[in-house]
Amino acid sequence: MIVQPHILTKALDAALSTGADFADIFLEDTYSSQLTVLNAKPEQAIVGQLYGAGIRLFFGHEIVYVTTNDLSEAGLVKAALNAAQSRGQGNPKKTMPLMQVPFDSIHTFGEKPWEMDRARKFRWLNSLDTVSRARSSHVTQVESGLNEKFQRVQIANSKGVMAYDERAYTRLRSEVYVEKDGMKESFYDDEGHMGTSEIYDQVNINKIAEENVDKALMLMTAQYAPAQEMPVVIDNAFGGVIFHEACGHGLETTSVAKDASVFCGKMGQKIAHESVTAIDDGTIANGWGSLSMDDEGNKTKKTTLIENGVLKSYIVDEMGSRQTGYEITGSGRRQSYKYAPASRMRNTYIAAGKDKFEDMIRDVDYGLYAKKMGGGSVNPGTGDYNFKVVEGYIIRNGRIEEPVKGACLIGRGIDTLGKITKVSDDLKLARGMCGSVSGSIPAAVGQPQILVSSLMVGGRAK
C-alpha cells in the first residue's frame, strides 16, 4: 500500500481549500488474526484485513475528521473536500512539497503472520492444554489464544511530511480452570511482543501452563484478604498498571488541555516522592508500545515525565501542543484509521531505583504483597482508582507469608505517588491494551517493585 505523493498532495490541497490551518492523511493496511483453542479443540479462527484512510483538518482548535475506504485519487479528494466544506468557506491554503521522512526502524520482524502454517499455531496452543492437564488432575478447562496484527501505515500532512512504517504485534494468552471438592478457581497469564514469529522461540509454554495450574490450585486454599489500610509492596512488570491508569492518563494533553486533570498547572512542581522518576518511552527495540514514528508522522522519543518527584513533561500530540504550547513528544496514537489520533502513552514505567526488594519486605510489619495486578477502573479527572489484585500475599514481621484472594487496591493517583517510599532496582515491563478516545492500542506498563507506605486494601472485613 503506497499512495503516490502527487495524489496525497491533491487530497491535502482539497482539505485546505476552505481555510484549514493544517491537514493530514493516515492510510492503513492491516492484517489481523485471532485464534482460540478451548480444551484442545479449535474454537475460533478470525482473520481479517482493515484498509482505509482518515483525513483530519484543524481549524484553530477545532478538528474535523472523515474516513474513507476509497484510496483512489478521486476517493481521497472527495473525502477531503467533504471534510473541508463541512466547516464553511475561508481562504484556501496550499500544502508544502511532500518530502519522504526516513525513520530508521530499530524493530526486527521474522515471518509475517500469513506466511506461517495455521495448523502449527493450533498445535502450539494445544500444547498448553496438554501440559496443564499433565500438571494436575483437577484441571477442568484450558482456554488459550493467539492474537496477531501486522500494520502498514503511510502518513502525509500539509507541513510537507510524508512517511511510511510497519508495525507487528503478537500476543499469547492462556487461562486454566481447576475444581476440587466443589471449589472452582482460575488463573491466567500472557506473553507477547512487538514482533512476529520470534515469539515461538521466546516463550516457555511449559512454564506458563504449569504456573497457571499451580497458582489456580493455590487460590483454592487461600483466605480472603482483610479490608483495611496498610503498607503495600507492589511487584514489578504489570504492577505499573496503577501508574499508567491513575497517573499516566492524567498527564496526556487529551486531559490536560481540557483542564480535566489533577496535574494541570503543576509543571515543575513536586508531585511525587523524590524516589520516583517516571518515563514514557517509544524507542525501546521491539517494545510492546514502541513506534518508529507516531500516528501523526512525528519521530517517537523517550520522554521523562517525572524526575525525582518533579513533573517535567506532559504526553503531547499535535493538537495538544497547539492547545497547551508544550513540545510534541511523538505520542499521537490511534487504534486504526477509523479514529483521529490523540495523545497516548507508549512504554510507560517508573524507572529503576536503588532499593532492594528484600529490604522493602523486611520494612513491613504487617501489609500486603501485590504480586500480580489485574484490571480495574479509574477516574482520569481525579485519579481515583480501584484495581484488582490477582495474586497477593500477606507480609508479616518482614516475611512473605500466606496467599490471599479477593484483594483490591483503592486510592488516588497523586496521593499514591507521594506515598511511594522505596523503589527497587529490578525494573520489568509488561504488555497491555490501553483504551481511550482514539481506541484501543498496545501500550506497555512497568516498574520495579515499589513500597507504598499506606494504601487502602479492599477485601473482607474481619
C-alpha positions as semicolon CSV with decimal commas, in nm:
position;residue;x (nm);y (nm);z (nm)
1;M;0,000;0,000;0,000
2;I;0,176;0,309;-0,127
3;V;-0,018;0,614;-0,247
4;Q;0,186;0,839;-0,474
5;P;0,288;1,187;-0,347
6;H;0,103;1,377;-0,621
7;I;-0,225;1,209;-0,518
8;L;-0,167;1,288;-0,150
9;T;-0,084;1,649;-0,239
10;K;-0,412;1,688;-0,431
11;A;-0,608;1,546;-0,138
12;L;-0,431;1,771;0,113
13;D;-0,489;2,079;-0,106
14;A;-0,858;1,988;-0,119
15;A;-0,861;1,961;0,260
16;L;-0,709;2,310;0,288
17;S;-0,944;2,462;0,030
18;T;-1,174;2,629;0,285
19;G;-0,907;2,774;0,514
20;A;-0,800;2,489;0,741
21;D;-0,473;2,559;0,930
22;F;-0,345;2,204;0,893
23;A;-0,441;1,875;0,731
24;D;-0,307;1,523;0,743
25;I;-0,388;1,183;0,592
26;F;-0,340;0,847;0,764
27;L;-0,356;0,544;0,534
28;E;-0,366;0,192;0,673
29;D;-0,349;-0,168;0,552
30;T;-0,368;-0,410;0,847
31;Y;-0,381;-0,790;0,862
32;S;-0,516;-0,943;1,183
33;S;-0,567;-1,297;1,310
34;Q;-0,732;-1,427;1,628
35;L;-0,705;-1,798;1,707
36;T;-0,866;-1,957;2,013
37;V;-0,837;-2,311;2,145
38;L;-1,075;-2,447;2,410
39;N;-0,998;-2,785;2,569
40;A;-0,754;-2,881;2,293
41;K;-1,006;-2,806;2,017
42;P;-1,001;-2,508;1,779
43;E;-1,275;-2,275;1,899
44;Q;-1,225;-1,969;1,681
45;A;-1,024;-1,851;1,382
46;I;-1,095;-1,494;1,275
47;V;-0,875;-1,346;1,003
48;G;-0,937;-1,004;0,856
49;Q;-0,797;-0,702;0,677
50;L;-0,854;-0,335;0,757
51;Y;-0,798;-0,095;0,469
52;G;-0,876;0,275;0,459
53;A;-0,776;0,632;0,526
54;G;-0,853;0,902;0,780
55;I;-0,831;1,270;0,684
56;R;-0,803;1,528;0,960
57;L;-0,833;1,908;0,942
58;F;-0,752;2,172;1,204
59;F;-0,946;2,498;1,213
60;G;-0,775;2,661;1,510
61;H;-0,852;2,421;1,796
62;E;-1,145;2,263;1,614
63;I;-1,095;1,922;1,447
64;V;-1,284;1,781;1,150
65;Y;-1,221;1,411;1,080
66;V;-1,351;1,189;0,800
67;T;-1,271;0,836;0,682
68;T;-1,291;0,653;0,351
69;N;-1,219;0,308;0,208
70;D;-1,164;0,450;-0,140
71;L;-0,791;0,521;-0,167
72;S;-0,802;0,624;-0,532
73;E;-0,720;0,983;-0,622
74;A;-1,089;1,060;-0,673
75;G;-1,187;0,892;-0,347
76;L;-0,930;1,074;-0,133
77;V;-1,001;1,414;-0,291
78;K;-1,376;1,369;-0,248
79;A;-1,338;1,278;0,123
80;A;-1,104;1,573;0,180
81;L;-1,345;1,816;0,011
82;N;-1,635;1,685;0,219
83;A;-1,434;1,749;0,535
84;A;-1,330;2,098;0,422
85;Q;-1,679;2,204;0,316
86;S;-1,837;2,086;0,640
87;R;-1,666;2,378;0,812
88;G;-1,767;2,655;0,570
89;Q;-1,565;2,885;0,341
90;G;-1,234;3,055;0,406
91;N;-0,916;3,147;0,223
92;P;-0,761;2,835;0,065
93;K;-0,407;2,729;0,153
94;K;-0,153;2,507;-0,020
95;T;0,034;2,201;0,101
96;M;0,410;2,230;0,133
97;P;0,602;1,998;-0,107
98;L;0,593;1,644;0,033
99;M;0,931;1,504;0,135
100;Q;0,977;1,145;0,246
101;V;1,091;1,142;0,610
102;P;1,312;0,838;0,673
103;F;1,271;0,662;1,004
104;D;1,543;0,410;1,085
105;S;1,337;0,135;1,244
106;I;1,504;-0,035;1,541
107;H;1,249;-0,316;1,524
108;T;1,311;-0,651;1,356
109;F;1,042;-0,896;1,242
110;G;1,051;-1,261;1,144
111;E;0,793;-1,443;0,934
112;K;0,475;-1,249;0,864
113;P;0,157;-1,391;1,025
114;W;0,011;-1,503;0,691
115;E;0,337;-1,679;0,600
116;M;0,310;-1,926;0,888
117;D;0,114;-2,251;0,884
118;R;-0,208;-2,211;1,086
119;A;-0,205;-2,578;1,185
120;R;0,131;-2,519;1,353
121;K;-0,017;-2,232;1,552
122;F;-0,306;-2,450;1,672
123;R;-0,064;-2,729;1,774
124;W;0,132;-2,472;1,974
125;L;-0,183;-2,361;2,154
126;N;-0,290;-2,722;2,209
127;S;0,033;-2,792;2,395
128;L;-0,082;-2,556;2,672
129;D;-0,378;-2,786;2,733
130;T;-0,158;-3,099;2,732
131;V;0,094;-2,959;2,981
132;S;-0,178;-2,814;3,208
133;R;-0,367;-3,143;3,240
134;A;-0,045;-3,333;3,299
135;R;0,028;-3,096;3,587
136;S;-0,292;-3,176;3,780
137;S;-0,598;-3,397;3,754
138;H;-0,802;-3,106;3,895
139;V;-0,780;-2,910;3,568
140;T;-1,126;-2,890;3,412
141;Q;-1,077;-2,640;3,132
142;V;-0,794;-2,468;2,942
143;E;-0,852;-2,176;2,708
144;S;-0,569;-2,029;2,501
145;G;-0,550;-1,767;2,232
146;L;-0,304;-1,617;1,985
147;N;-0,359;-1,264;1,850
148;E;-0,150;-1,135;1,561
149;K;-0,154;-0,797;1,391
150;F;0,062;-0,660;1,109
151;Q;0,000;-0,296;1,026
152;R;0,134;-0,090;0,733
153;V;0,077;0,285;0,753
154;Q;0,152;0,585;0,534
155;I;0,118;0,939;0,664
156;A;0,127;1,274;0,486
157;N;0,050;1,624;0,611
158;S;0,031;1,982;0,491
159;K;0,364;2,068;0,657
160;G;0,533;1,857;0,388
161;V;0,584;1,539;0,592
162;M;0,541;1,202;0,421
163;A;0,637;0,879;0,597
164;Y;0,582;0,503;0,594
165;D;0,602;0,247;0,873
166;E;0,532;-0,118;0,954
167;R;0,426;-0,248;1,298
168;A;0,372;-0,607;1,410
169;Y;0,222;-0,737;1,737
170;T;0,190;-1,095;1,862
171;R;0,031;-1,196;2,193
172;L;-0,036;-1,531;2,358
173;R;-0,287;-1,569;2,641
174;S;-0,381;-1,879;2,840
175;E;-0,623;-1,938;3,128
176;V;-0,670;-2,257;3,328
177;Y;-0,970;-2,358;3,543
178;V;-0,948;-2,607;3,829
179;E;-1,206;-2,773;4,054
180;K;-1,158;-2,962;4,379
181;D;-1,408;-3,060;4,648
182;G;-1,672;-2,839;4,486
183;M;-1,449;-2,531;4,478
184;K;-1,351;-2,365;4,150
185;E;-1,071;-2,121;4,068
186;S;-0,882;-1,997;3,763
187;F;-0,556;-1,823;3,675
188;Y;-0,420;-1,670;3,357
189;D;-0,102;-1,532;3,206
190;D;0,008;-1,383;2,878
191;E;0,324;-1,324;2,675
192;G;0,384;-1,107;2,372
193;H;0,599;-0,852;2,195
194;M;0,621;-0,613;1,905
195;G;0,722;-0,877;1,654
196;T;0,607;-1,189;1,473
197;S;0,732;-1,550;1,466
198;E;1,010;-1,484;1,718
199;I;0,756;-1,547;1,991
200;Y;0,777;-1,924;1,934
201;D;1,140;-1,924;2,047
202;Q;1,095;-1,669;2,325
203;V;0,800;-1,816;2,513
204;N;0,830;-2,110;2,753
205;I;0,497;-2,287;2,704
206;N;0,561;-2,540;2,982
207;K;0,637;-2,267;3,235
208;I;0,320;-2,070;3,156
209;A;0,096;-2,377;3,176
210;E;0,247;-2,517;3,496
211;E;0,247;-2,185;3,680
212;N;-0,114;-2,117;3,584
213;V;-0,217;-2,455;3,728
214;D;-0,012;-2,413;4,046
215;K;-0,149;-2,066;4,115
216;A;-0,510;-2,164;4,045
217;L;-0,473;-2,450;4,296
218;M;-0,312;-2,212;4,545
219;L;-0,613;-1,979;4,526
220;M;-0,841;-2,267;4,624
221;T;-0,688;-2,277;4,972
222;A;-0,622;-1,903;5,009
223;Q;-0,821;-1,698;5,260
224;Y;-0,980;-1,366;5,166
225;A;-0,770;-1,055;5,213
226;P;-0,851;-0,832;5,510
227;A;-1,010;-0,494;5,437
228;Q;-0,800;-0,220;5,594
229;E;-0,537;0,045;5,530
230;M;-0,186;-0,095;5,532
231;P;0,158;-0,078;5,367
232;V;0,162;-0,243;5,024
233;V;0,453;-0,373;4,820
234;I;0,352;-0,380;4,452
235;D;0,552;-0,611;4,229
236;N;0,731;-0,508;3,911
237;A;0,614;-0,552;3,548
238;F;0,231;-0,529;3,532
239;G;0,227;-0,367;3,876
240;G;0,293;-0,049;3,677
241;V;-0,069;-0,054;3,559
242;I;-0,159;0,164;3,858
243;F;0,078;0,441;3,746
244;H;-0,042;0,402;3,387
245;E;-0,409;0,434;3,469
246;A;-0,419;0,655;3,776
247;C;-0,141;0,896;3,673
248;G;-0,040;0,842;3,310
249;H;-0,378;0,931;3,159
250;G;-0,381;1,248;3,366
251;L;-0,051;1,351;3,203
252;E;-0,187;1,324;2,848
253;T;-0,276;1,656;2,687
254;T;-0,607;1,491;2,595
255;S;-0,695;1,563;2,959
256;V;-0,458;1,850;3,040
257;A;-0,578;2,075;2,756
258;K;-0,935;2,048;2,888
259;D;-0,825;2,130;3,243
260;A;-0,962;1,786;3,333
261;S;-0,656;1,653;3,513
262;V;-0,522;1,685;3,867
263;F;-0,181;1,753;3,707
264;C;-0,290;2,072;3,529
265;G;-0,068;2,369;3,613
266;K;0,184;2,159;3,806
267;M;0,476;2,166;3,560
268;G;0,800;2,199;3,755
269;Q;0,630;2,119;4,085
270;K;0,691;1,823;4,311
271;I;0,405;1,576;4,262
272;A;0,564;1,253;4,388
273;H;0,814;1,118;4,639
274;E;1,173;1,201;4,539
275;S;1,239;0,830;4,476
276;V;1,002;0,839;4,177
277;T;1,120;0,900;3,821
278;A;0,868;0,809;3,551
279;I;0,936;0,762;3,179
280;D;0,722;0,731;2,865
281;D;0,950;0,576;2,602
282;G;0,861;0,495;2,242
283;T;1,217;0,398;2,144
284;I;1,262;0,053;2,304
285;A;1,358;-0,201;2,037
286;N;1,059;-0,433;1,976
287;G;0,890;-0,285;2,282
288;W;0,519;-0,357;2,302
289;G;0,431;0,013;2,295
290;S;0,719;0,130;2,074
291;L;0,696;0,308;1,740
292;S;0,942;0,428;1,478
293;M;0,708;0,722;1,428
294;D;0,377;0,806;1,585
295;D;0,045;0,811;1,400
296;E;0,093;1,177;1,312
297;G;0,427;1,120;1,137
298;N;0,639;1,255;1,424
299;K;0,953;1,077;1,536
300;T;0,900;0,892;1,862
301;K;1,100;0,990;2,171
302;K;1,197;0,892;2,522
303;T;1,016;1,139;2,747
304;T;1,087;1,194;3,117
305;L;0,752;1,270;3,277
306;I;0,857;1,288;3,641
307;E;1,217;1,328;3,762
308;N;1,294;1,273;4,129
309;G;0,934;1,354;4,211
310;V;0,913;1,672;3,997
311;L;0,679;1,698;3,696
312;K;0,893;1,754;3,385
313;S;0,668;1,686;3,084
314;Y;0,323;1,600;2,966
315;I;0,241;1,348;2,689
316;V;0,181;1,574;2,389
317;D;0,032;1,522;2,043
318;E;-0,009;1,771;1,755
319;M;-0,336;1,926;1,873
320;G;-0,229;1,905;2,237
321;S;0,078;2,112;2,152
322;R;-0,139;2,376;1,985
323;Q;-0,372;2,388;2,283
324;T;-0,110;2,394;2,560
325;G;0,208;2,527;2,398
326;Y;0,414;2,226;2,508
327;E;0,653;2,050;2,271
328;I;0,527;1,748;2,075
329;T;0,657;1,423;2,227
330;G;0,575;1,188;1,937
331;S;0,275;1,046;2,124
332;G;-0,010;1,084;1,874
333;R;-0,165;0,737;1,854
334;R;-0,482;0,565;1,733
335;Q;-0,628;0,216;1,706
336;S;-0,685;0,246;1,330
337;Y;-0,775;0,491;1,054
338;K;-1,129;0,492;1,196
339;Y;-1,008;0,708;1,487
340;A;-0,850;1,052;1,495
341;P;-0,520;1,039;1,688
342;A;-0,480;1,167;2,043
343;S;-0,201;1,195;2,299
344;R;-0,143;0,842;2,428
345;M;0,115;0,652;2,632
346;R;0,370;0,416;2,473
347;N;0,601;0,221;2,711
348;T;0,527;0,396;3,041
349;Y;0,712;0,298;3,357
350;I;0,861;0,405;3,687
351;A;1,239;0,394;3,645
352;A;1,464;0,166;3,848
353;G;1,567;0,293;4,190
354;K;1,840;0,190;4,433
355;D;1,646;-0,011;4,690
356;K;1,631;-0,388;4,723
357;F;1,308;-0,586;4,713
358;E;1,414;-0,789;5,019
359;D;1,462;-0,470;5,221
360;M;1,113;-0,350;5,131
361;I;0,959;-0,669;5,262
362;R;1,168;-0,652;5,581
363;D;1,043;-0,297;5,642
364;V;0,680;-0,411;5,666
365;D;0,545;-0,545;5,996
366;Y;0,203;-0,621;5,851
367;G;0,090;-0,548;5,496
368;L;0,017;-0,683;5,150
369;Y;0,246;-0,802;4,874
370;A;0,057;-0,746;4,547
371;K;0,247;-0,982;4,318
372;K;0,014;-0,976;4,018
373;M;-0,227;-0,697;3,933
374;G;-0,544;-0,731;3,729
375;G;-0,793;-0,490;3,580
376;G;-0,971;-0,203;3,745
377;S;-1,124;0,138;3,696
378;V;-1,003;0,497;3,726
379;N;-1,145;0,848;3,700
380;P;-0,889;1,034;3,482
381;G;-1,002;1,371;3,610
382;T;-0,936;1,292;3,976
383;G;-0,703;0,992;3,957
384;D;-0,927;0,790;4,190
385;Y;-0,868;0,420;4,116
386;N;-0,971;0,069;4,215
387;F;-0,756;-0,224;4,093
388;K;-0,789;-0,597;4,148
389;V;-0,501;-0,797;4,294
390;V;-0,497;-1,130;4,109
391;E;-0,218;-1,279;4,322
392;G;-0,144;-1,145;4,669
393;Y;0,029;-1,246;4,993
394;I;0,025;-1,121;5,350
395;I;0,351;-0,970;5,475
396;R;0,401;-1,042;5,843
397;N;0,705;-0,944;6,053
398;G;0,910;-0,873;5,742
399;R;0,833;-1,202;5,569
400;I;0,604;-1,301;5,281
401;E;0,353;-1,544;5,433
402;E;0,016;-1,690;5,330
403;P;-0,158;-1,619;4,998
404;V;-0,483;-1,421;4,999
405;K;-0,752;-1,364;4,737
406;G;-1,022;-1,108;4,668
407;A;-0,795;-0,808;4,737
408;C;-0,813;-0,477;4,556
409;L;-0,617;-0,154;4,590
410;I;-0,812;0,169;4,634
411;G;-0,657;0,513;4,617
412;R;-0,592;0,836;4,432
413;G;-0,303;0,856;4,188
414;I;-0,145;1,180;4,306
415;D;-0,171;1,070;4,671
416;T;-0,016;0,732;4,597
417;L;0,278;0,899;4,419
418;G;0,360;1,081;4,741
419;K;0,343;0,762;4,949
420;I;0,597;0,563;4,745
421;T;0,889;0,546;4,985
422;K;1,111;0,285;4,818
423;V;1,175;0,185;4,456
424;S;1,375;-0,129;4,379
425;D;1,648;-0,178;4,120
426;D;1,458;-0,457;3,938
427;L;1,269;-0,290;3,651
428;K;1,043;-0,503;3,429
429;L;0,780;-0,414;3,169
430;A;0,460;-0,595;3,073
431;R;0,207;-0,579;2,790
432;G;-0,134;-0,419;2,799
433;M;-0,407;-0,280;2,577
434;C;-0,497;0,079;2,658
435;G;-0,838;0,225;2,576
436;S;-0,910;0,595;2,534
437;V;-1,067;0,843;2,292
438;S;-0,860;0,714;1,997
439;G;-0,942;0,348;2,053
440;S;-0,752;0,050;2,196
441;I;-0,376;0,049;2,139
442;P;-0,079;-0,165;2,253
443;A;0,089;0,005;2,549
444;A;0,348;-0,134;2,788
445;V;0,338;-0,068;3,161
446;G;0,614;-0,131;3,410
447;Q;0,803;-0,052;3,723
448;P;1,045;-0,201;3,973
449;Q;0,891;-0,324;4,297
450;I;0,765;-0,026;4,497
451;L;0,672;0,020;4,863
452;V;0,365;0,234;4,927
453;S;0,366;0,335;5,293
454;S;-0,013;0,330;5,329
455;L;-0,288;0,220;5,092
456;M;-0,648;0,112;5,134
457;V;-0,685;-0,259;5,065
458;G;-1,032;-0,380;4,982
459;G;-1,121;-0,731;5,094
460;R;-1,342;-0,886;5,360
461;A;-1,394;-0,716;5,692
462;K;-1,297;-0,922;5,993
